[in-house]
Amino acid sequence: MIDEITFRHESDKALESLKQALFRAEEAGGFETDEKNGVLNVLFEDGAAKFVFTPNTPVRQVWISALSTSYKLDWDETVHAFTLSKTGEDLRTLTERLLREQLDDPAITLT
């Protein structure tokens, strides 16, 4: 497990990068991105759903609540990214897939 200082640095960096990618995709995507107190929210135009991205320092994970599921991403030192161990997806790749599923739009990309 990585130490707390490294976790805070890496999770802040990963969530900021994700936030910027979400901002770039907002116009075509049908959603809005908002950040409050270190928690990143994706709100959908239909109002029916919301994704929540939270760093969880005690367990050194980034948590995502989306599509009625909780996703817990661990730091993977080999790829230098937070990844979902079940699928191997990193934070951005997983978020892109979840957005595509929520919006039923395979063209959504996070760059």
ZADO-1210 file (C-alpha; in nm, 4 decimals, padded with zeros to 6 digits):
<atoms>
<atom x="00.0000" y="00.0000" z="00.0000" code="MET" pos="1"/>
<atom x="00.1288" y="00.3457" z="-00.0845" code="ILE" pos="2"/>
<atom x="00.1812" y="00.5984" z="00.1931" code="ASP" pos="3"/>
<atom x="-00.0752" y="00.8694" z="00.2645" code="GLU" pos="4"/>
<atom x="00.1227" y="01.1594" z="00.1173" code="ILE" pos="5"/>
<atom x="00.1840" y="00.9730" z="-00.2084" code="THR" pos="6"/>
<atom x="-00.1821" y="00.8687" z="-00.2211" code="PHE" pos="7"/>
<atom x="-00.3040" y="01.2252" z="-00.1748" code="ARG" pos="8"/>
<atom x="-00.0670" y="01.3520" z="-00.4429" code="HIS" pos="9"/>
<atom x="-00.1538" y="01.0786" z="-00.6954" code="GLU" pos="10"/>
<atom x="-00.5297" y="01.0848" z="-00.6302" code="SER" pos="11"/>
<atom x="-00.5398" y="01.4662" z="-00.6580" code="ASP" pos="12"/>
<atom x="-00.3470" y="01.4474" z="-00.9841" code="LYS" pos="13"/>
<atom x="-00.5648" y="01.1675" z="-01.1256" code="ALA" pos="14"/>
<atom x="-00.8934" y="01.3343" z="-01.0317" code="LEU" pos="15"/>
<atom x="-00.7800" y="01.6723" z="-01.1678" code="GLU" pos="16"/>
<atom x="-00.6809" y="01.5106" z="-01.4974" code="SER" pos="17"/>
<atom x="-01.0150" y="01.3293" z="-01.5116" code="LEU" pos="18"/>
<atom x="-01.2012" y="01.6515" z="-01.4317" code="LYS" pos="19"/>
<atom x="-01.0306" y="01.8320" z="-01.7204" code="GLN" pos="20"/>
<atom x="-01.1142" y="01.5445" z="-01.9590" code="ALA" pos="21"/>
<atom x="-01.4766" y="01.5535" z="-01.8422" code="LEU" pos="22"/>
<atom x="-01.4931" y="01.9304" z="-01.8981" code="PHE" pos="23"/>
<atom x="-01.3732" y="01.8802" z="-02.2552" code="ARG" pos="24"/>
<atom x="-01.6389" y="01.6125" z="-02.3177" code="ALA" pos="25"/>
<atom x="-01.9316" y="01.7951" z="-02.1535" code="GLU" pos="26"/>
<atom x="-02.0728" y="01.9765" z="-02.4557" code="GLU" pos="27"/>
<atom x="-02.1235" y="01.6665" z="-02.6667" code="ALA" pos="28"/>
<atom x="-02.1877" y="01.4370" z="-02.3734" code="GLY" pos="29"/>
<atom x="-02.5138" y="01.5495" z="-02.2126" code="GLY" pos="30"/>
<atom x="-02.3661" y="01.5891" z="-01.8655" code="PHE" pos="31"/>
<atom x="-02.2083" y="01.8490" z="-01.6390" code="GLU" pos="32"/>
<atom x="-01.9033" y="01.8127" z="-01.4153" code="THR" pos="33"/>
<atom x="-01.8799" y="01.9731" z="-01.0731" code="ASP" pos="34"/>
<atom x="-01.6217" y="01.9558" z="-00.7945" code="GLU" pos="35"/>
<atom x="-01.6810" y="02.0362" z="-00.4285" code="LYS" pos="36"/>
<atom x="-01.4454" y="01.9706" z="-00.1385" code="ASN" pos="37"/>
<atom x="-01.2353" y="01.7216" z="-00.3356" code="GLY" pos="38"/>
<atom x="-01.5371" y="01.5226" z="-00.4561" code="VAL" pos="39"/>
<atom x="-01.5976" y="01.5123" z="-00.8301" code="LEU" pos="40"/>
<atom x="-01.9595" y="01.4831" z="-00.9479" code="ASN" pos="41"/>
<atom x="-02.0971" y="01.4158" z="-01.2931" code="VAL" pos="42"/>
<atom x="-02.4586" y="01.5256" z="-01.3245" code="LEU" pos="43"/>
<atom x="-02.6657" y="01.4124" z="-01.6198" code="PHE" pos="44"/>
<atom x="-02.9033" y="01.6432" z="-01.8061" code="GLU" pos="45"/>
<atom x="-03.2015" y="01.4136" z="-01.7564" code="ASP" pos="46"/>
<atom x="-03.1495" y="01.4384" z="-01.3803" code="GLY" pos="47"/>
<atom x="-03.1941" y="01.0659" z="-01.3411" code="ALA" pos="48"/>
<atom x="-02.8369" y="00.9828" z="-01.2442" code="ALA" pos="49"/>
<atom x="-02.5186" y="01.1110" z="-01.0912" code="LYS" pos="50"/>
<atom x="-02.1637" y="00.9741" z="-01.0785" code="PHE" pos="51"/>
<atom x="-01.9527" y="01.0513" z="-00.7705" code="VAL" pos="52"/>
<atom x="-01.5717" y="01.0224" z="-00.7580" code="PHE" pos="53"/>
<atom x="-01.4131" y="01.0282" z="-00.4128" code="THR" pos="54"/>
<atom x="-01.0598" y="00.9723" z="-00.2865" code="PRO" pos="55"/>
<atom x="-01.0697" y="00.7411" z="00.0162" code="ASN" pos="56"/>
<atom x="-00.7466" y="00.8061" z="00.2042" code="THR" pos="57"/>
<atom x="-00.7742" y="00.5447" z="00.4839" code="PRO" pos="58"/>
<atom x="-00.7856" y="00.2576" z="00.2322" code="VAL" pos="59"/>
<atom x="-00.5827" y="00.4413" z="-00.0391" code="ARG" pos="60"/>
<atom x="-00.8478" y="00.3953" z="-00.3078" code="GLN" pos="61"/>
<atom x="-01.0441" y="00.6133" z="-00.5460" code="VAL" pos="62"/>
<atom x="-01.4105" y="00.5258" z="-00.5225" code="TRP" pos="63"/>
<atom x="-01.6679" y="00.5757" z="-00.7947" code="ILE" pos="64"/>
<atom x="-02.0401" y="00.5508" z="-00.7389" code="SER" pos="65"/>
<atom x="-02.2071" y="00.5037" z="-01.0767" code="ALA" pos="66"/>
<atom x="-02.4814" y="00.2966" z="-01.2377" code="LEU" pos="67"/>
<atom x="-02.5994" y="00.1750" z="-00.8946" code="SER" pos="68"/>
<atom x="-02.2550" y="00.0234" z="-00.8318" code="THR" pos="69"/>
<atom x="-01.9515" y="00.1116" z="-00.6242" code="SER" pos="70"/>
<atom x="-01.6148" y="00.0824" z="-00.7998" code="TYR" pos="71"/>
<atom x="-01.2990" y="00.0812" z="-00.5872" code="LYS" pos="72"/>
<atom x="-00.9764" y="00.1562" z="-00.7710" code="LEU" pos="73"/>
<atom x="-00.6375" y="00.0714" z="-00.6226" code="ASP" pos="74"/>
<atom x="-00.3041" y="00.2295" z="-00.7025" code="TRP" pos="75"/>
<atom x="-00.1103" y="00.0150" z="-00.9499" code="ASP" pos="76"/>
<atom x="00.2557" y="00.1066" z="-00.9346" code="GLU" pos="77"/>
<atom x="00.3406" y="-00.0851" z="-01.2537" code="THR" pos="78"/>
<atom x="00.1158" y="00.1369" z="-01.4684" code="VAL" pos="79"/>
<atom x="00.1333" y="00.4374" z="-01.2337" code="HIS" pos="80"/>
<atom x="-00.2472" y="00.4738" z="-01.2246" code="ALA" pos="81"/>
<atom x="-00.5550" y="00.3918" z="-01.0196" code="PHE" pos="82"/>
<atom x="-00.7065" y="00.0759" z="-01.1652" code="THR" pos="83"/>
<atom x="-01.0054" y="-00.1495" z="-01.1128" code="LEU" pos="84"/>
<atom x="-00.8495" y="-00.4853" z="-01.0321" code="SER" pos="85"/>
<atom x="-01.1457" y="-00.6832" z="-01.1725" code="LYS" pos="86"/>
<atom x="-01.1050" y="-00.5430" z="-01.5250" code="THR" pos="87"/>
<atom x="-00.7643" y="-00.3753" z="-01.5275" code="GLY" pos="88"/>
<atom x="-00.9246" y="-00.0483" z="-01.6423" code="GLU" pos="89"/>
<atom x="-00.7646" y="00.2725" z="-01.5262" code="ASP" pos="90"/>
<atom x="-00.9687" y="00.5634" z="-01.3894" code="LEU" pos="91"/>
<atom x="-01.0164" y="00.7411" z="-01.7224" code="ARG" pos="92"/>
<atom x="-01.0927" y="00.4254" z="-01.9218" code="THR" pos="93"/>
<atom x="-01.3469" y="00.3062" z="-01.6648" code="LEU" pos="94"/>
<atom x="-01.5115" y="00.6490" z="-01.6503" code="THR" pos="95"/>
<atom x="-01.5373" y="00.6611" z="-02.0276" code="GLU" pos="96"/>
<atom x="-01.7037" y="00.3178" z="-02.0332" code="ARG" pos="97"/>
<atom x="-01.9480" y="00.4162" z="-01.7575" code="LEU" pos="98"/>
<atom x="-02.0417" y="00.7373" z="-01.9408" code="LEU" pos="99"/>
<atom x="-02.0998" y="00.5433" z="-02.2614" code="ARG" pos="100"/>
<atom x="-02.3261" y="00.2981" z="-02.0774" code="GLU" pos="101"/>
<atom x="-02.5195" y="00.5709" z="-01.8932" code="GLN" pos="102"/>
<atom x="-02.5749" y="00.7815" z="-02.2046" code="LEU" pos="103"/>
<atom x="-02.5992" y="00.4915" z="-02.4497" code="ASP" pos="104"/>
<atom x="-02.3435" y="00.6708" z="-02.6667" code="ASP" pos="105"/>
<atom x="-02.0377" y="00.4720" z="-02.7837" code="PRO" pos="106"/>
<atom x="-01.8823" y="00.7867" z="-02.9332" code="ALA" pos="107"/>
<atom x="-01.8019" y="00.9513" z="-02.5971" code="ILE" pos="108"/>
<atom x="-01.4284" y="00.9807" z="-02.5431" code="THR" pos="109"/>
<atom x="-01.2255" y="01.1349" z="-02.2649" code="LEU" pos="110"/>
<atom x="-00.9063" y="01.2905" z="-02.3949" code="THR" pos="111"/>
</atoms>
